[in-house]
Amino acid sequence: MTRRTHFAAALFLPLALLARPASAAGFADPAEIDRAVAQFTGLPIGVPGGAMLPVDRRLRLARCATPLSLSWRGGAHDSVLVQCPDAGGWRLFVAVAGQQGQADAGPAVARGDAVTIAATGEGFSVSQPGEALDAGPVGAWIRVRTGPKAEPMRARIVRPGLVELPVD
């Protein structure tokens, strides 16, 4: 190699690395996860029985060396568990759009149910087990508490077993 070739390689290699998509930089491609969920459910995004929404494109999940593992979360088939089976891998829950007639099935959370209370904000989510003090359908605001002596707080039902406290 000539000196000029070395200079060109040294100049353009870092630029080529910067131009690579996030998925090539060691992150899982959210579109691949969407395709895997659609194949697993047999339905596209937004259709009852398929994923409710696409996977958040802001997620930076480590690329898996092995194929993703997909399974239903619980018997209600209301979300898909997507896991990277690699050592130190990640897991992700993808909500499934409700089936027609699901509103007739009753509340998503009943009074006294054990729920996961997730405090979510821009770029973070922290969760803790708790108890529902009210019943309600998905999207409803109910009272929850983290323990028998804890003060009740209002949270929105995301899906059965999960309520959310948005943090501004």
Secondary structure as a PSIPRED ss2 file (coil, helix, strand):
# PSIPRED VFORMAT (PSIPRED V4.0)

   1 M C   1.000  0.000  0.000
   2 T C   1.000  0.000  0.000
   3 R H   0.000  1.000  0.000
   4 R H   0.000  1.000  0.000
   5 T H   0.000  1.000  0.000
   6 H H   0.000  1.000  0.000
   7 F H   0.000  1.000  0.000
   8 A H   0.000  1.000  0.000
   9 A H   0.000  1.000  0.000
  10 A H   0.000  1.000  0.000
  11 L H   0.000  1.000  0.000
  12 F H   0.000  1.000  0.000
  13 L H   0.000  1.000  0.000
  14 P H   0.000  1.000  0.000
  15 L H   0.000  1.000  0.000
  16 A H   0.000  1.000  0.000
  17 L H   0.000  1.000  0.000
  18 L H   0.000  1.000  0.000
  19 A C   1.000  0.000  0.000
  20 R C   1.000  0.000  0.000
  21 P C   1.000  0.000  0.000
  22 A H   0.000  1.000  0.000
  23 S H   0.000  1.000  0.000
  24 A H   0.000  1.000  0.000
  25 A H   0.000  1.000  0.000
  26 G C   1.000  0.000  0.000
  27 F E   0.000  0.000  1.000
  28 A C   1.000  0.000  0.000
  29 D C   1.000  0.000  0.000
  30 P H   0.000  1.000  0.000
  31 A H   0.000  1.000  0.000
  32 E H   0.000  1.000  0.000
  33 I H   0.000  1.000  0.000
  34 D H   0.000  1.000  0.000
  35 R H   0.000  1.000  0.000
  36 A H   0.000  1.000  0.000
  37 V H   0.000  1.000  0.000
  38 A H   0.000  1.000  0.000
  39 Q H   0.000  1.000  0.000
  40 F H   0.000  1.000  0.000
  41 T H   0.000  1.000  0.000
  42 G C   1.000  0.000  0.000
  43 L C   1.000  0.000  0.000
  44 P C   1.000  0.000  0.000
  45 I C   1.000  0.000  0.000
  46 G C   1.000  0.000  0.000
  47 V C   1.000  0.000  0.000
  48 P C   1.000  0.000  0.000
  49 G C   1.000  0.000  0.000
  50 G C   1.000  0.000  0.000
  51 A E   0.000  0.000  1.000
  52 M C   1.000  0.000  0.000
  53 L C   1.000  0.000  0.000
  54 P C   1.000  0.000  0.000
  55 V C   1.000  0.000  0.000
  56 D C   1.000  0.000  0.000
  57 R C   1.000  0.000  0.000
  58 R C   1.000  0.000  0.000
  59 L C   1.000  0.000  0.000
  60 R C   1.000  0.000  0.000
  61 L C   1.000  0.000  0.000
  62 A E   0.000  0.000  1.000
  63 R C   1.000  0.000  0.000
  64 C C   1.000  0.000  0.000
  65 A C   1.000  0.000  0.000
  66 T C   1.000  0.000  0.000
  67 P C   1.000  0.000  0.000
  68 L C   1.000  0.000  0.000
  69 S E   0.000  0.000  1.000
  70 L E   0.000  0.000  1.000
  71 S E   0.000  0.000  1.000
  72 W E   0.000  0.000  1.000
  73 R C   1.000  0.000  0.000
  74 G C   1.000  0.000  0.000
  75 G C   1.000  0.000  0.000
  76 A C   1.000  0.000  0.000
  77 H C   1.000  0.000  0.000
  78 D C   1.000  0.000  0.000
  79 S E   0.000  0.000  1.000
  80 V E   0.000  0.000  1.000
  81 L E   0.000  0.000  1.000
  82 V E   0.000  0.000  1.000
  83 Q E   0.000  0.000  1.000
  84 C C   1.000  0.000  0.000
  85 P C   1.000  0.000  0.000
  86 D C   1.000  0.000  0.000
  87 A C   1.000  0.000  0.000
  88 G C   1.000  0.000  0.000
  89 G C   1.000  0.000  0.000
  90 W C   1.000  0.000  0.000
  91 R E   0.000  0.000  1.000
  92 L E   0.000  0.000  1.000
  93 F E   0.000  0.000  1.000
  94 V E   0.000  0.000  1.000
  95 A E   0.000  0.000  1.000
  96 V E   0.000  0.000  1.000
  97 A C   1.000  0.000  0.000
  98 G C   1.000  0.000  0.000
  99 Q C   1.000  0.000  0.000
 100 Q C   1.000  0.000  0.000
 101 G C   1.000  0.000  0.000
 102 Q H   0.000  1.000  0.000
 103 A H   0.000  1.000  0.000
 104 D H   0.000  1.000  0.000
 105 A H   0.000  1.000  0.000
 106 G C   1.000  0.000  0.000
 107 P C   1.000  0.000  0.000
 108 A C   1.000  0.000  0.000
 109 V E   0.000  0.000  1.000
 110 A C   1.000  0.000  0.000
 111 R C   1.000  0.000  0.000
 112 G C   1.000  0.000  0.000
 113 D C   1.000  0.000  0.000
 114 A E   0.000  0.000  1.000
 115 V E   0.000  0.000  1.000
 116 T E   0.000  0.000  1.000
 117 I E   0.000  0.000  1.000
 118 A E   0.000  0.000  1.000
 119 A E   0.000  0.000  1.000
 120 T E   0.000  0.000  1.000
 121 G E   0.000  0.000  1.000
 122 E C   1.000  0.000  0.000
 123 G C   1.000  0.000  0.000
 124 F E   0.000  0.000  1.000
 125 S E   0.000  0.000  1.000
 126 V E   0.000  0.000  1.000
 127 S E   0.000  0.000  1.000
 128 Q E   0.000  0.000  1.000
 129 P E   0.000  0.000  1.000
 130 G E   0.000  0.000  1.000
 131 E E   0.000  0.000  1.000
 132 A E   0.000  0.000  1.000
 133 L C   1.000  0.000  0.000
 134 D C   1.000  0.000  0.000
 135 A C   1.000  0.000  0.000
 136 G E   0.000  0.000  1.000
 137 P C   1.000  0.000  0.000
 138 V C   1.000  0.000  0.000
 139 G C   1.000  0.000  0.000
 140 A C   1.000  0.000  0.000
 141 W E   0.000  0.000  1.000
 142 I E   0.000  0.000  1.000
 143 R E   0.000  0.000  1.000
 144 V E   0.000  0.000  1.000
 145 R E   0.000  0.000  1.000
 146 T C   1.000  0.000  0.000
 147 G C   1.000  0.000  0.000
 148 P C   1.000  0.000  0.000
 149 K C   1.000  0.000  0.000
 150 A C   1.000  0.000  0.000
 151 E C   1.000  0.000  0.000
 152 P C   1.000  0.000  0.000
 153 M E   0.000  0.000  1.000
 154 R E   0.000  0.000  1.000
 155 A E   0.000  0.000  1.000
 156 R E   0.000  0.000  1.000
 157 I E   0.000  0.000  1.000
 158 V E   0.000  0.000  1.000
 159 R E   0.000  0.000  1.000
 160 P C   1.000  0.000  0.000
 161 G C   1.000  0.000  0.000
 162 L E   0.000  0.000  1.000
 163 V E   0.000  0.000  1.000
 164 E E   0.000  0.000  1.000
 165 L E   0.000  0.000  1.000
 166 P E   0.000  0.000  1.000
 167 V C   1.000  0.000  0.000
 168 D C   1.000  0.000  0.000
